[in-house]
Amino acid sequence: MRTISASSRFPSLYQRSLFRILVSGTLPLLLLFISLPVVTQAFSDEQQDTKASAIPSVSDVEVRGMQKGDFVENERYRITLATEVFTNEYGRKSVELVISDFTDGTESHVVLALMEYHQAYIEEILFAVDDRALVVSEFGGNEIFILDLARKEVIDKVWTHSQKSYALSPDRHLLAYVHLLPAYGVPADAMRHIWFLYDVSATPEENNPMEQRGDAGNVSGLPLFPFANRQDMSYSIWADETRYIIMSPIIWHPTRPMLAFMAMTHEELDAKGRFQEVLLVTLYCDNLDRPLDPGSWHSKVATFEPHSLMEPEQFEYVVKHNFFGGIAFDALVWEGDEAITGVFHWQHSNLLGYDQITVSLP
């Protein structure tokens, strides 16, 4: 493991030039005083221009994700992103999709109302089983629309915690995701996550037979983890006393109905100043005909302590600054069925540490 520091102790060229101007005499100050009314008027004009353009245009948005005219297609359908329209002063965006059916030559239009952030955009569109597709909108978290291509309509929607906290199985049958939780307006101990499984081929009623609602909006499917949620079939973040926080992307096994992810118990440091446990959770489905049945899933959990992956001086620094965040695992890869490799990294301010790890499955 190595540590990289990106800080600089030297003033920039701009800072040095500005200092020379301020100490070089009274003439620059006099010129500044004379030009002040002009600057003030320009600033006022700029404010007026800003107010006049309160509703952003498509050209104002950073180019990310899919753009107008982009499309995806398979042997039967083509889905094209036709338009993006801002519908009110708060920046709520609607997008129009055109669904082209190659079998009969028809075209249908579907309009999606995205989250009320002008930064929201369509990240990707994924084809799934049984004439279904997932339209993924990015707004910091993800809003995933379940699109029925045969009926040409949205039949369901779920929210995920953050970018890439979802994964579609290799057979495009099952969607695993981490439920979006509120970032503001809730107690600190409410910050916890729930991992869900959504059967893309099933109906919304089959995915949520009890018509439950999550603690922070749209959620549906079988709660996989924490285990207390699966046992009680509960969508509540309070079902388990332990707080579990997402630590890695979700990865599916390339050939088996098995997925894995890492989570951390997010509590205070223990008496020795160590972090709580990190869990590598693997789940295997032995009955793909009933993936929404809790009894179809079997679990294995490997645990270890993240401080054991750090050098002593790095760990002392993190503890000294009482820093809990910035720890994550990326680039997870299955090594057969026996282990998972990945990159462990921690970050605080401008310091970054990382190391390659392998975790054997129990």
PAMI-311361 format. One record per residue (C-alpha): residue in one letter; x, y, z; chain. Coordinates in pm, whole numbers, plus 32768, in hexadecimal, padded with zeros to 4 digits. Last residue first. Layout:
<nodes>
residuo / xx / yy / zz / cadena
a / X / Y / Z / A $
...
</nodes>
This chain:
<nodes>
residuo / xx / yy / zz / cadena
p / 799B / 786B / 8184 / A $
l / 79F9 / 793A / 8053 / A $
s / 7B64 / 79A5 / 8039 / A $
v / 7BA5 / 7B1C / 8028 / A $
t / 7CBD / 7B94 / 7F47 / A $
i / 7D4C / 7CF1 / 7F66 / A $
q / 7DFB / 7DF2 / 7E8B / A $
d / 7E5E / 7F2D / 7F48 / A $
y / 7DFE / 809A / 7F5C / A $
g / 7E4D / 81D8 / 801A / A $
l / 7DEB / 8339 / 7FBE / A $
l / 7E32 / 8480 / 806F / A $
n / 7DA2 / 85C7 / 7FEB / A $
s / 7C86 / 85E0 / 80E8 / A $
h / 7C59 / 8481 / 816F / A $
q / 7C48 / 8351 / 808B / A $
w / 7C48 / 81DD / 80BE / A $
h / 7C79 / 80CE / 7FBC / A $
f / 7C4C / 7F56 / 7FA1 / A $
v / 7C6C / 7ECF / 7E40 / A $
g / 7BC5 / 7D83 / 7DF6 / A $
t / 7BEA / 7C0B / 7DE8 / A $
i / 7AD5 / 7B15 / 7E34 / A $
a / 7B04 / 79AF / 7EA5 / A $
e / 7A95 / 7845 / 7E85 / A $
d / 7995 / 7838 / 7D6D / A $
g / 7A89 / 7882 / 7C55 / A $
e / 7B4A / 79BF / 7CA8 / A $
w / 7A28 / 7AB3 / 7C8E / A $
v / 7A8F / 7C1B / 7C50 / A $
l / 7A57 / 7D56 / 7D20 / A $
a / 7AE5 / 7E8E / 7C7C / A $
d / 7A99 / 7F6B / 7DA8 / A $
f / 7A91 / 7F5A / 7F23 / A $
a / 7A4A / 8089 / 7FF9 / A $
i / 7ABC / 8161 / 811A / A $
g / 7A81 / 82D6 / 80EF / A $
g / 79C2 / 82FB / 8232 / A $
f / 7A1E / 82B9 / 839D / A $
f / 7B17 / 83CD / 83F1 / A $
n / 7B53 / 841F / 855B / A $
h / 7C81 / 84F1 / 84F8 / A $
k / 7D64 / 8436 / 85E6 / A $
v / 7CC7 / 82EB / 857B / A $
v / 7D17 / 832A / 840C / A $
y / 7E7D / 8396 / 845C / A $
e / 7EB9 / 826B / 853F / A $
f / 7E3E / 8181 / 842B / A $
q / 7F2D / 821C / 8332 / A $
e / 8050 / 8204 / 8423 / A $
p / 8004 / 8094 / 846A / A $
e / 7FEB / 8033 / 82F7 / A $
m / 7E8A / 7FE1 / 8296 / A $
l / 7DDE / 7E99 / 823C / A $
s / 7DB0 / 7E31 / 83A9 / A $
h / 7CEB / 7F71 / 83DE / A $
p / 7BDF / 7EE1 / 82F7 / A $
e / 7B7D / 7DCD / 83ED / A $
f / 7B10 / 7C80 / 835C / A $
t / 79CE / 7BBF / 8322 / A $
a / 7963 / 7AB2 / 8229 / A $
v / 77ED / 7A76 / 8200 / A $
k / 773C / 7960 / 8144 / A $
s / 75CD / 7967 / 80E7 / A $
h / 74C1 / 7889 / 804F / A $
w / 739C / 7909 / 7F83 / A $
s / 726E / 7843 / 7F0C / A $
g / 71CC / 784F / 8064 / A $
p / 7194 / 79C7 / 8041 / A $
d / 70AE / 7980 / 7F17 / A $
l / 70D8 / 7A97 / 7E16 / A $
p / 71BE / 79BE / 7D40 / A $
r / 70B3 / 78B1 / 7D13 / A $
d / 70FA / 7804 / 7BC6 / A $
l / 7269 / 7856 / 7BFE / A $
n / 7273 / 775F / 7D1D / A $
d / 73C9 / 772C / 7DC0 / A $
c / 741E / 789E / 7DDD / A $
y / 7575 / 78EF / 7E73 / A $
l / 75D1 / 7A1D / 7F47 / A $
t / 772D / 7A96 / 7F9F / A $
v / 7771 / 7B9D / 80A9 / A $
l / 78D2 / 7C1E / 80E8 / A $
l / 78AF / 7CCB / 8237 / A $
v / 798A / 7DDE / 82C4 / A $
e / 799D / 7DE9 / 843C / A $
q / 79B1 / 7F1D / 8518 / A $
f / 7AD0 / 8010 / 8507 / A $
r / 7BD6 / 8012 / 8613 / A $
g / 7C15 / 8118 / 871D / A $
k / 7C6F / 801A / 8827 / A $
a / 7B2C / 8050 / 88E8 / A $
d / 7A5B / 8021 / 87AB / A $
l / 7A23 / 812C / 86A7 / A $
e / 78B9 / 8197 / 8684 / A $
e / 77C8 / 80DB / 85A1 / A $
h / 77A3 / 80A3 / 842B / A $
t / 77AD / 7F2B / 8402 / A $
m / 7850 / 7F12 / 82AE / A $
a / 77CB / 7E76 / 816D / A $
m / 786F / 7DC0 / 804C / A $
f / 77BC / 7D25 / 7F24 / A $
a / 7779 / 7BD3 / 7E85 / A $
l / 768E / 7B2B / 7D8F / A $
m / 7638 / 79C6 / 7D2E / A $
p / 7557 / 7932 / 7C22 / A $
r / 7686 / 788B / 7B79 / A $
t / 7747 / 78D2 / 7A37 / A $
p / 77E3 / 7A2F / 7A4F / A $
h / 77AD / 7A55 / 7BC9 / A $
w / 76FB / 7B9D / 7C05 / A $
i / 77AA / 7CC9 / 7C9E / A $
i / 7714 / 7DD7 / 7D7C / A $
p / 77EE / 7F0C / 7D9E / A $
s / 78AA / 7F40 / 7EE3 / A $
m / 7890 / 7FC3 / 8047 / A $
i / 771C / 7FFA / 8080 / A $
i / 76CD / 8044 / 81ED / A $
y / 7631 / 7F58 / 82EC / A $
r / 75A7 / 7FE2 / 8431 / A $
t / 755D / 7ED0 / 852C / A $
e / 7409 / 7ED6 / 85D8 / A $
d / 7364 / 7E29 / 84B1 / A $
a / 71FC / 7E70 / 8444 / A $
w / 7231 / 7FE8 / 8472 / A $
i / 7281 / 802A / 8303 / A $
s / 7120 / 7FB6 / 82B4 / A $
y / 70D3 / 7EEC / 817B / A $
s / 707A / 7DB7 / 8247 / A $
m / 7056 / 7C51 / 81CE / A $
d / 708B / 7BF2 / 833D / A $
q / 71A4 / 7AFA / 82F8 / A $
r / 7222 / 7BC0 / 81CF / A $
n / 7230 / 7D03 / 8298 / A $
a / 72DF / 7C53 / 83B8 / A $
f / 73DF / 7BCB / 82C1 / A $
p / 745B / 7D27 / 826F / A $
f / 7455 / 7CDB / 814B / A $
l / 7383 / 7C30 / 803F / A $
p / 7243 / 7CFD / 8046 / A $
l / 716B / 7C6A / 7F2F / A $
g / 70DF / 7D66 / 7E38 / A $
s / 7068 / 7ECD / 7E3B / A $
v / 70DC / 8029 / 7E9C / A $
n / 7063 / 8182 / 7E42 / A $
g / 7087 / 8286 / 7F52 / A $
a / 7162 / 82BC / 8080 / A $
d / 70F3 / 81DD / 819F / A $
g / 707F / 80D9 / 80A5 / A $
r / 6F17 / 8096 / 8051 / A $
q / 6E6B / 7F47 / 8079 / A $
e / 6D5E / 7EC7 / 7F90 / A $
m / 6D5E / 7D71 / 803C / A $
p / 6D87 / 7CBA / 7EEF / A $
n / 6EB2 / 7D91 / 7E86 / A $
n / 6F68 / 7CDB / 7D6B / A $
e / 6E32 / 7C11 / 7D13 / A $
e / 6D5A / 7D4A / 7D0C / A $
p / 6E58 / 7DFD / 7C2F / A $
t / 6E40 / 7CDA / 7B3A / A $
a / 6F57 / 7BDF / 7B0A / A $
s / 705B / 7BC8 / 79F1 / A $
v / 713B / 7CD2 / 7A8B / A $
d / 714D / 7C18 / 7BD7 / A $
y / 71D5 / 7D1E / 7CC8 / A $
l / 72D1 / 7CC5 / 7DD8 / A $
f / 7314 / 7DBC / 7EF0 / A $
w / 7439 / 7E2F / 7FC9 / A $
i / 73DD / 7F11 / 80EE / A $
h / 74B1 / 8034 / 8166 / A $
r / 74E7 / 80FC / 82A3 / A $
m / 74EF / 826B / 82FC / A $
a / 73D4 / 8273 / 83F7 / A $
d / 74CC / 8285 / 8518 / A $
a / 751E / 83EB / 84B6 / A $
p / 73B6 / 8458 / 84E9 / A $
v / 72F1 / 84BF / 83B2 / A $
g / 72C5 / 860A / 82FD / A $
y / 73D4 / 85DB / 81FA / A $
a / 7475 / 84C8 / 812D / A $
p / 733E / 83F4 / 8102 / A $
l / 7379 / 8287 / 80A7 / A $
l / 7384 / 81EE / 7F4B / A $
h / 7360 / 8074 / 7F50 / A $
v / 7488 / 7FA4 / 7EE2 / A $
y / 744D / 7EDC / 7DA4 / A $
a / 743F / 7D7E / 7D11 / A $
l / 737E / 7D56 / 7BCC / A $
l / 7327 / 7BF6 / 7B5C / A $
h / 72D8 / 7B68 / 7A03 / A $
r / 73DF / 7C00 / 7920 / A $
d / 748C / 7AA9 / 7900 / A $
p / 75D1 / 7B4F / 7975 / A $
s / 751D / 7BE3 / 7AA5 / A $
l / 74D6 / 7D59 / 7AA6 / A $
a / 759D / 7E23 / 7BA2 / A $
y / 7548 / 7F4F / 7C7C / A $
s / 760F / 8035 / 7D5E / A $
k / 76B3 / 80BB / 7C20 / A $
q / 766E / 8227 / 7C74 / A $
s / 75D8 / 824C / 7DCA / A $
h / 74CD / 81CB / 7EB6 / A $
t / 73D2 / 813C / 7DBF / A $
w / 726F / 81A4 / 7D76 / A $
v / 716C / 80B8 / 7CE3 / A $
k / 7063 / 80DE / 7BD4 / A $
d / 6F48 / 800A / 7B46 / A $
i / 6E6C / 7FCC / 7A13 / A $
v / 6EF0 / 80D2 / 7921 / A $
e / 6E3B / 80B5 / 77D5 / A $
k / 6E55 / 8034 / 7670 / A $
r / 6D81 / 7EFE / 76B7 / A $
a / 6E75 / 7E18 / 7602 / A $
l / 6FA0 / 7EE6 / 7676 / A $
d / 6F48 / 7ED3 / 77E7 / A $
l / 7035 / 7FD1 / 7886 / A $
i / 70B1 / 7FB2 / 79EC / A $
f / 7130 / 8110 / 7A42 / A $
i / 7269 / 8124 / 7B18 / A $
e / 72A6 / 8269 / 7BD5 / A $
n / 7412 / 8273 / 7C3B / A $
g / 74C3 / 8338 / 7D48 / A $
g / 7589 / 8473 / 7D03 / A $
f / 7486 / 84C8 / 7BF9 / A $
e / 74B6 / 83AC / 7B01 / A $
s / 7392 / 831B / 7A3F / A $
v / 739A / 81AA / 79E2 / A $
v / 729D / 8125 / 78E6 / A $
l / 727E / 7FAF / 7920 / A $
a / 71E0 / 7EE4 / 7807 / A $
r / 70DA / 7DD2 / 77F2 / A $
d / 706E / 7D01 / 76C9 / A $
d / 707D / 7BBD / 7792 / A $
v / 71E4 / 7BD9 / 780E / A $
a / 72B3 / 7D18 / 782F / A $
f / 7338 / 7E27 / 7747 / A $
l / 7402 / 7F32 / 77F9 / A $
i / 73E5 / 80A9 / 77C1 / A $
e / 74F8 / 818B / 7847 / A $
e / 7545 / 82CA / 7905 / A $
i / 7410 / 8392 / 78AF / A $
y / 7440 / 84E8 / 794E / A $
a / 73F9 / 859F / 7A92 / A $
q / 74C7 / 86DC / 7AC7 / A $
h / 738B / 87B1 / 7AB0 / A $
y / 731B / 870E / 7BF1 / A $
e / 71AD / 86C4 / 7C32 / A $
m / 71C4 / 854E / 7BEF / A $
l / 7164 / 84DC / 7A91 / A $
a / 7011 / 84E1 / 79E4 / A $
l / 701A / 83D6 / 78D4 / A $
v / 6F5A / 83FB / 778B / A $
v / 6F1F / 82C9 / 76AE / A $
h / 6EEA / 82E0 / 7535 / A $
s / 6E94 / 81BB / 7453 / A $
e / 6F12 / 815D / 72F9 / A $
t / 6E88 / 8044 / 7223 / A $
g / 6F41 / 7F76 / 711C / A $
d / 6E8E / 7E31 / 7172 / A $
t / 6FAD / 7D4F / 71DD / A $
f / 70B4 / 7E63 / 71F3 / A $
d / 7004 / 7F10 / 7314 / A $
s / 708C / 8073 / 7341 / A $
i / 706A / 8107 / 749E / A $
v / 709E / 8281 / 74A5 / A $
l / 70FD / 830B / 75F9 / A $
e / 70A0 / 8464 / 7677 / A $
v / 714D / 8503 / 779D / A $
s / 70B6 / 85E2 / 78A7 / A $
k / 718A / 86C2 / 7983 / A $
r / 7138 / 8778 / 7AC1 / A $
g / 721B / 88AA / 7ACD / A $
y / 717A / 8966 / 7BE9 / A $
e / 70F9 / 8A6C / 7AF6 / A $
n / 7019 / 8972 / 7A47 / A $
t / 7002 / 8878 / 7927 / A $
f / 716A / 884A / 78B6 / A $
v / 7157 / 8779 / 7778 / A $
e / 723B / 8663 / 76F9 / A $
t / 71E3 / 85CB / 75A9 / A $
a / 71FB / 848F / 74D6 / A $
l / 72C6 / 8390 / 759B / A $
t / 729C / 8267 / 74B2 / A $
i / 7238 / 8104 / 750C / A $
r / 7257 / 8006 / 73EF / A $
y / 71A2 / 7EBD / 740F / A $
r / 719B / 7D5F / 7378 / A $
e / 72FF / 7CD8 / 7346 / A $
n / 738F / 7DC7 / 7447 / A $
e / 73B0 / 7F3F / 744C / A $
v / 7443 / 8065 / 7508 / A $
f / 741E / 81CF / 74A0 / A $
d / 74BF / 8326 / 74AE / A $
g / 73FF / 843A / 73FC / A $
k / 7405 / 852C / 7520 / A $
q / 7525 / 84CF / 7605 / A $
m / 7561 / 83A5 / 76E9 / A $
g / 7640 / 83C8 / 781A / A $
r / 76EE / 850F / 785F / A $
v / 771B / 8653 / 77A0 / A $
e / 7709 / 8761 / 78AA / A $
v / 75BB / 8812 / 78A1 / A $
d / 75A6 / 8974 / 7818 / A $
s / 7560 / 88F8 / 76B4 / A $
v / 7422 / 884F / 772F / A $
s / 73A5 / 899E / 77A5 / A $
p / 73A3 / 8A0B / 790F / A $
i / 7272 / 8AB8 / 79A3 / A $
a / 72ED / 8BE3 / 7A6A / A $
s / 736D / 8C8B / 792D / A $
a / 72DD / 8DE8 / 7962 / A $
k / 7352 / 8DE7 / 7ACA / A $
t / 74B9 / 8DA7 / 7A5B / A $
d / 74A9 / 8EBC / 7956 / A $
q / 7431 / 8FAF / 7A5F / A $
q / 754F / 8F49 / 7B45 / A $
e / 7648 / 8F7E / 7A2B / A $
d / 75C1 / 90DC / 79F0 / A $
s / 75F6 / 912B / 7B60 / A $
f / 775C / 90A8 / 7B50 / A $
a / 779C / 9180 / 7A1F / A $
q / 7711 / 92B0 / 7AD6 / A $
t / 77F1 / 926D / 7C04 / A $
v / 7923 / 9241 / 7B26 / A $
v / 78E0 / 938F / 7A7B / A $
p / 78AA / 943C / 7BC8 / A $
l / 79F5 / 93A8 / 7C4E / A $
s / 7ACE / 941A / 7B29 / A $
i / 7B45 / 955D / 7BCE / A $
f / 7B91 / 94B0 / 7D1B / A $
l / 7C5B / 939E / 7C6A / A $
l / 7D23 / 94A1 / 7BAE / A $
l / 7D75 / 9550 / 7CF6 / A $
l / 7DD9 / 9406 / 7D96 / A $
p / 7EBE / 93B6 / 7C71 / A $
l / 7F61 / 950E / 7C95 / A $
t / 7F92 / 94F8 / 7E0E / A $
g / 80C7 / 9423 / 7E19 / A $
s / 815A / 92C6 / 7DD4 / A $
v / 80D0 / 9215 / 7F06 / A $
l / 7F7D / 91A1 / 7E83 / A $
i / 7FFC / 915C / 7D25 / A $
r / 8120 / 9089 / 7D9F / A $
f / 8037 / 8FB7 / 7E75 / A $
l / 7F51 / 8F76 / 7D4D / A $
s / 8075 / 8EF8 / 7C81 / A $
r / 80DF / 8E08 / 7D95 / A $
q / 7F7E / 8D7F / 7DBE / A $
y / 7F54 / 8D4F / 7C45 / A $
l / 80A0 / 8C98 / 7C2D / A $
s / 8024 / 8BA9 / 7D38 / A $
p / 809E / 8BAE / 7E9C / A $
f / 8173 / 8A86 / 7F0A / A $
r / 8112 / 8981 / 800C / A $
s / 8061 / 889A / 7F16 / A $
s / 7F81 / 8772 / 7F68 / A $
a / 7F5A / 863E / 7E8D / A $
s / 7FDD / 8540 / 7F86 / A $
i / 7FED / 83D5 / 7F1C / A $
t / 8003 / 82B2 / 8010 / A $
r / 807C / 8159 / 7FB5 / A $
m / 8000 / 8000 / 8000 / A $
</nodes>
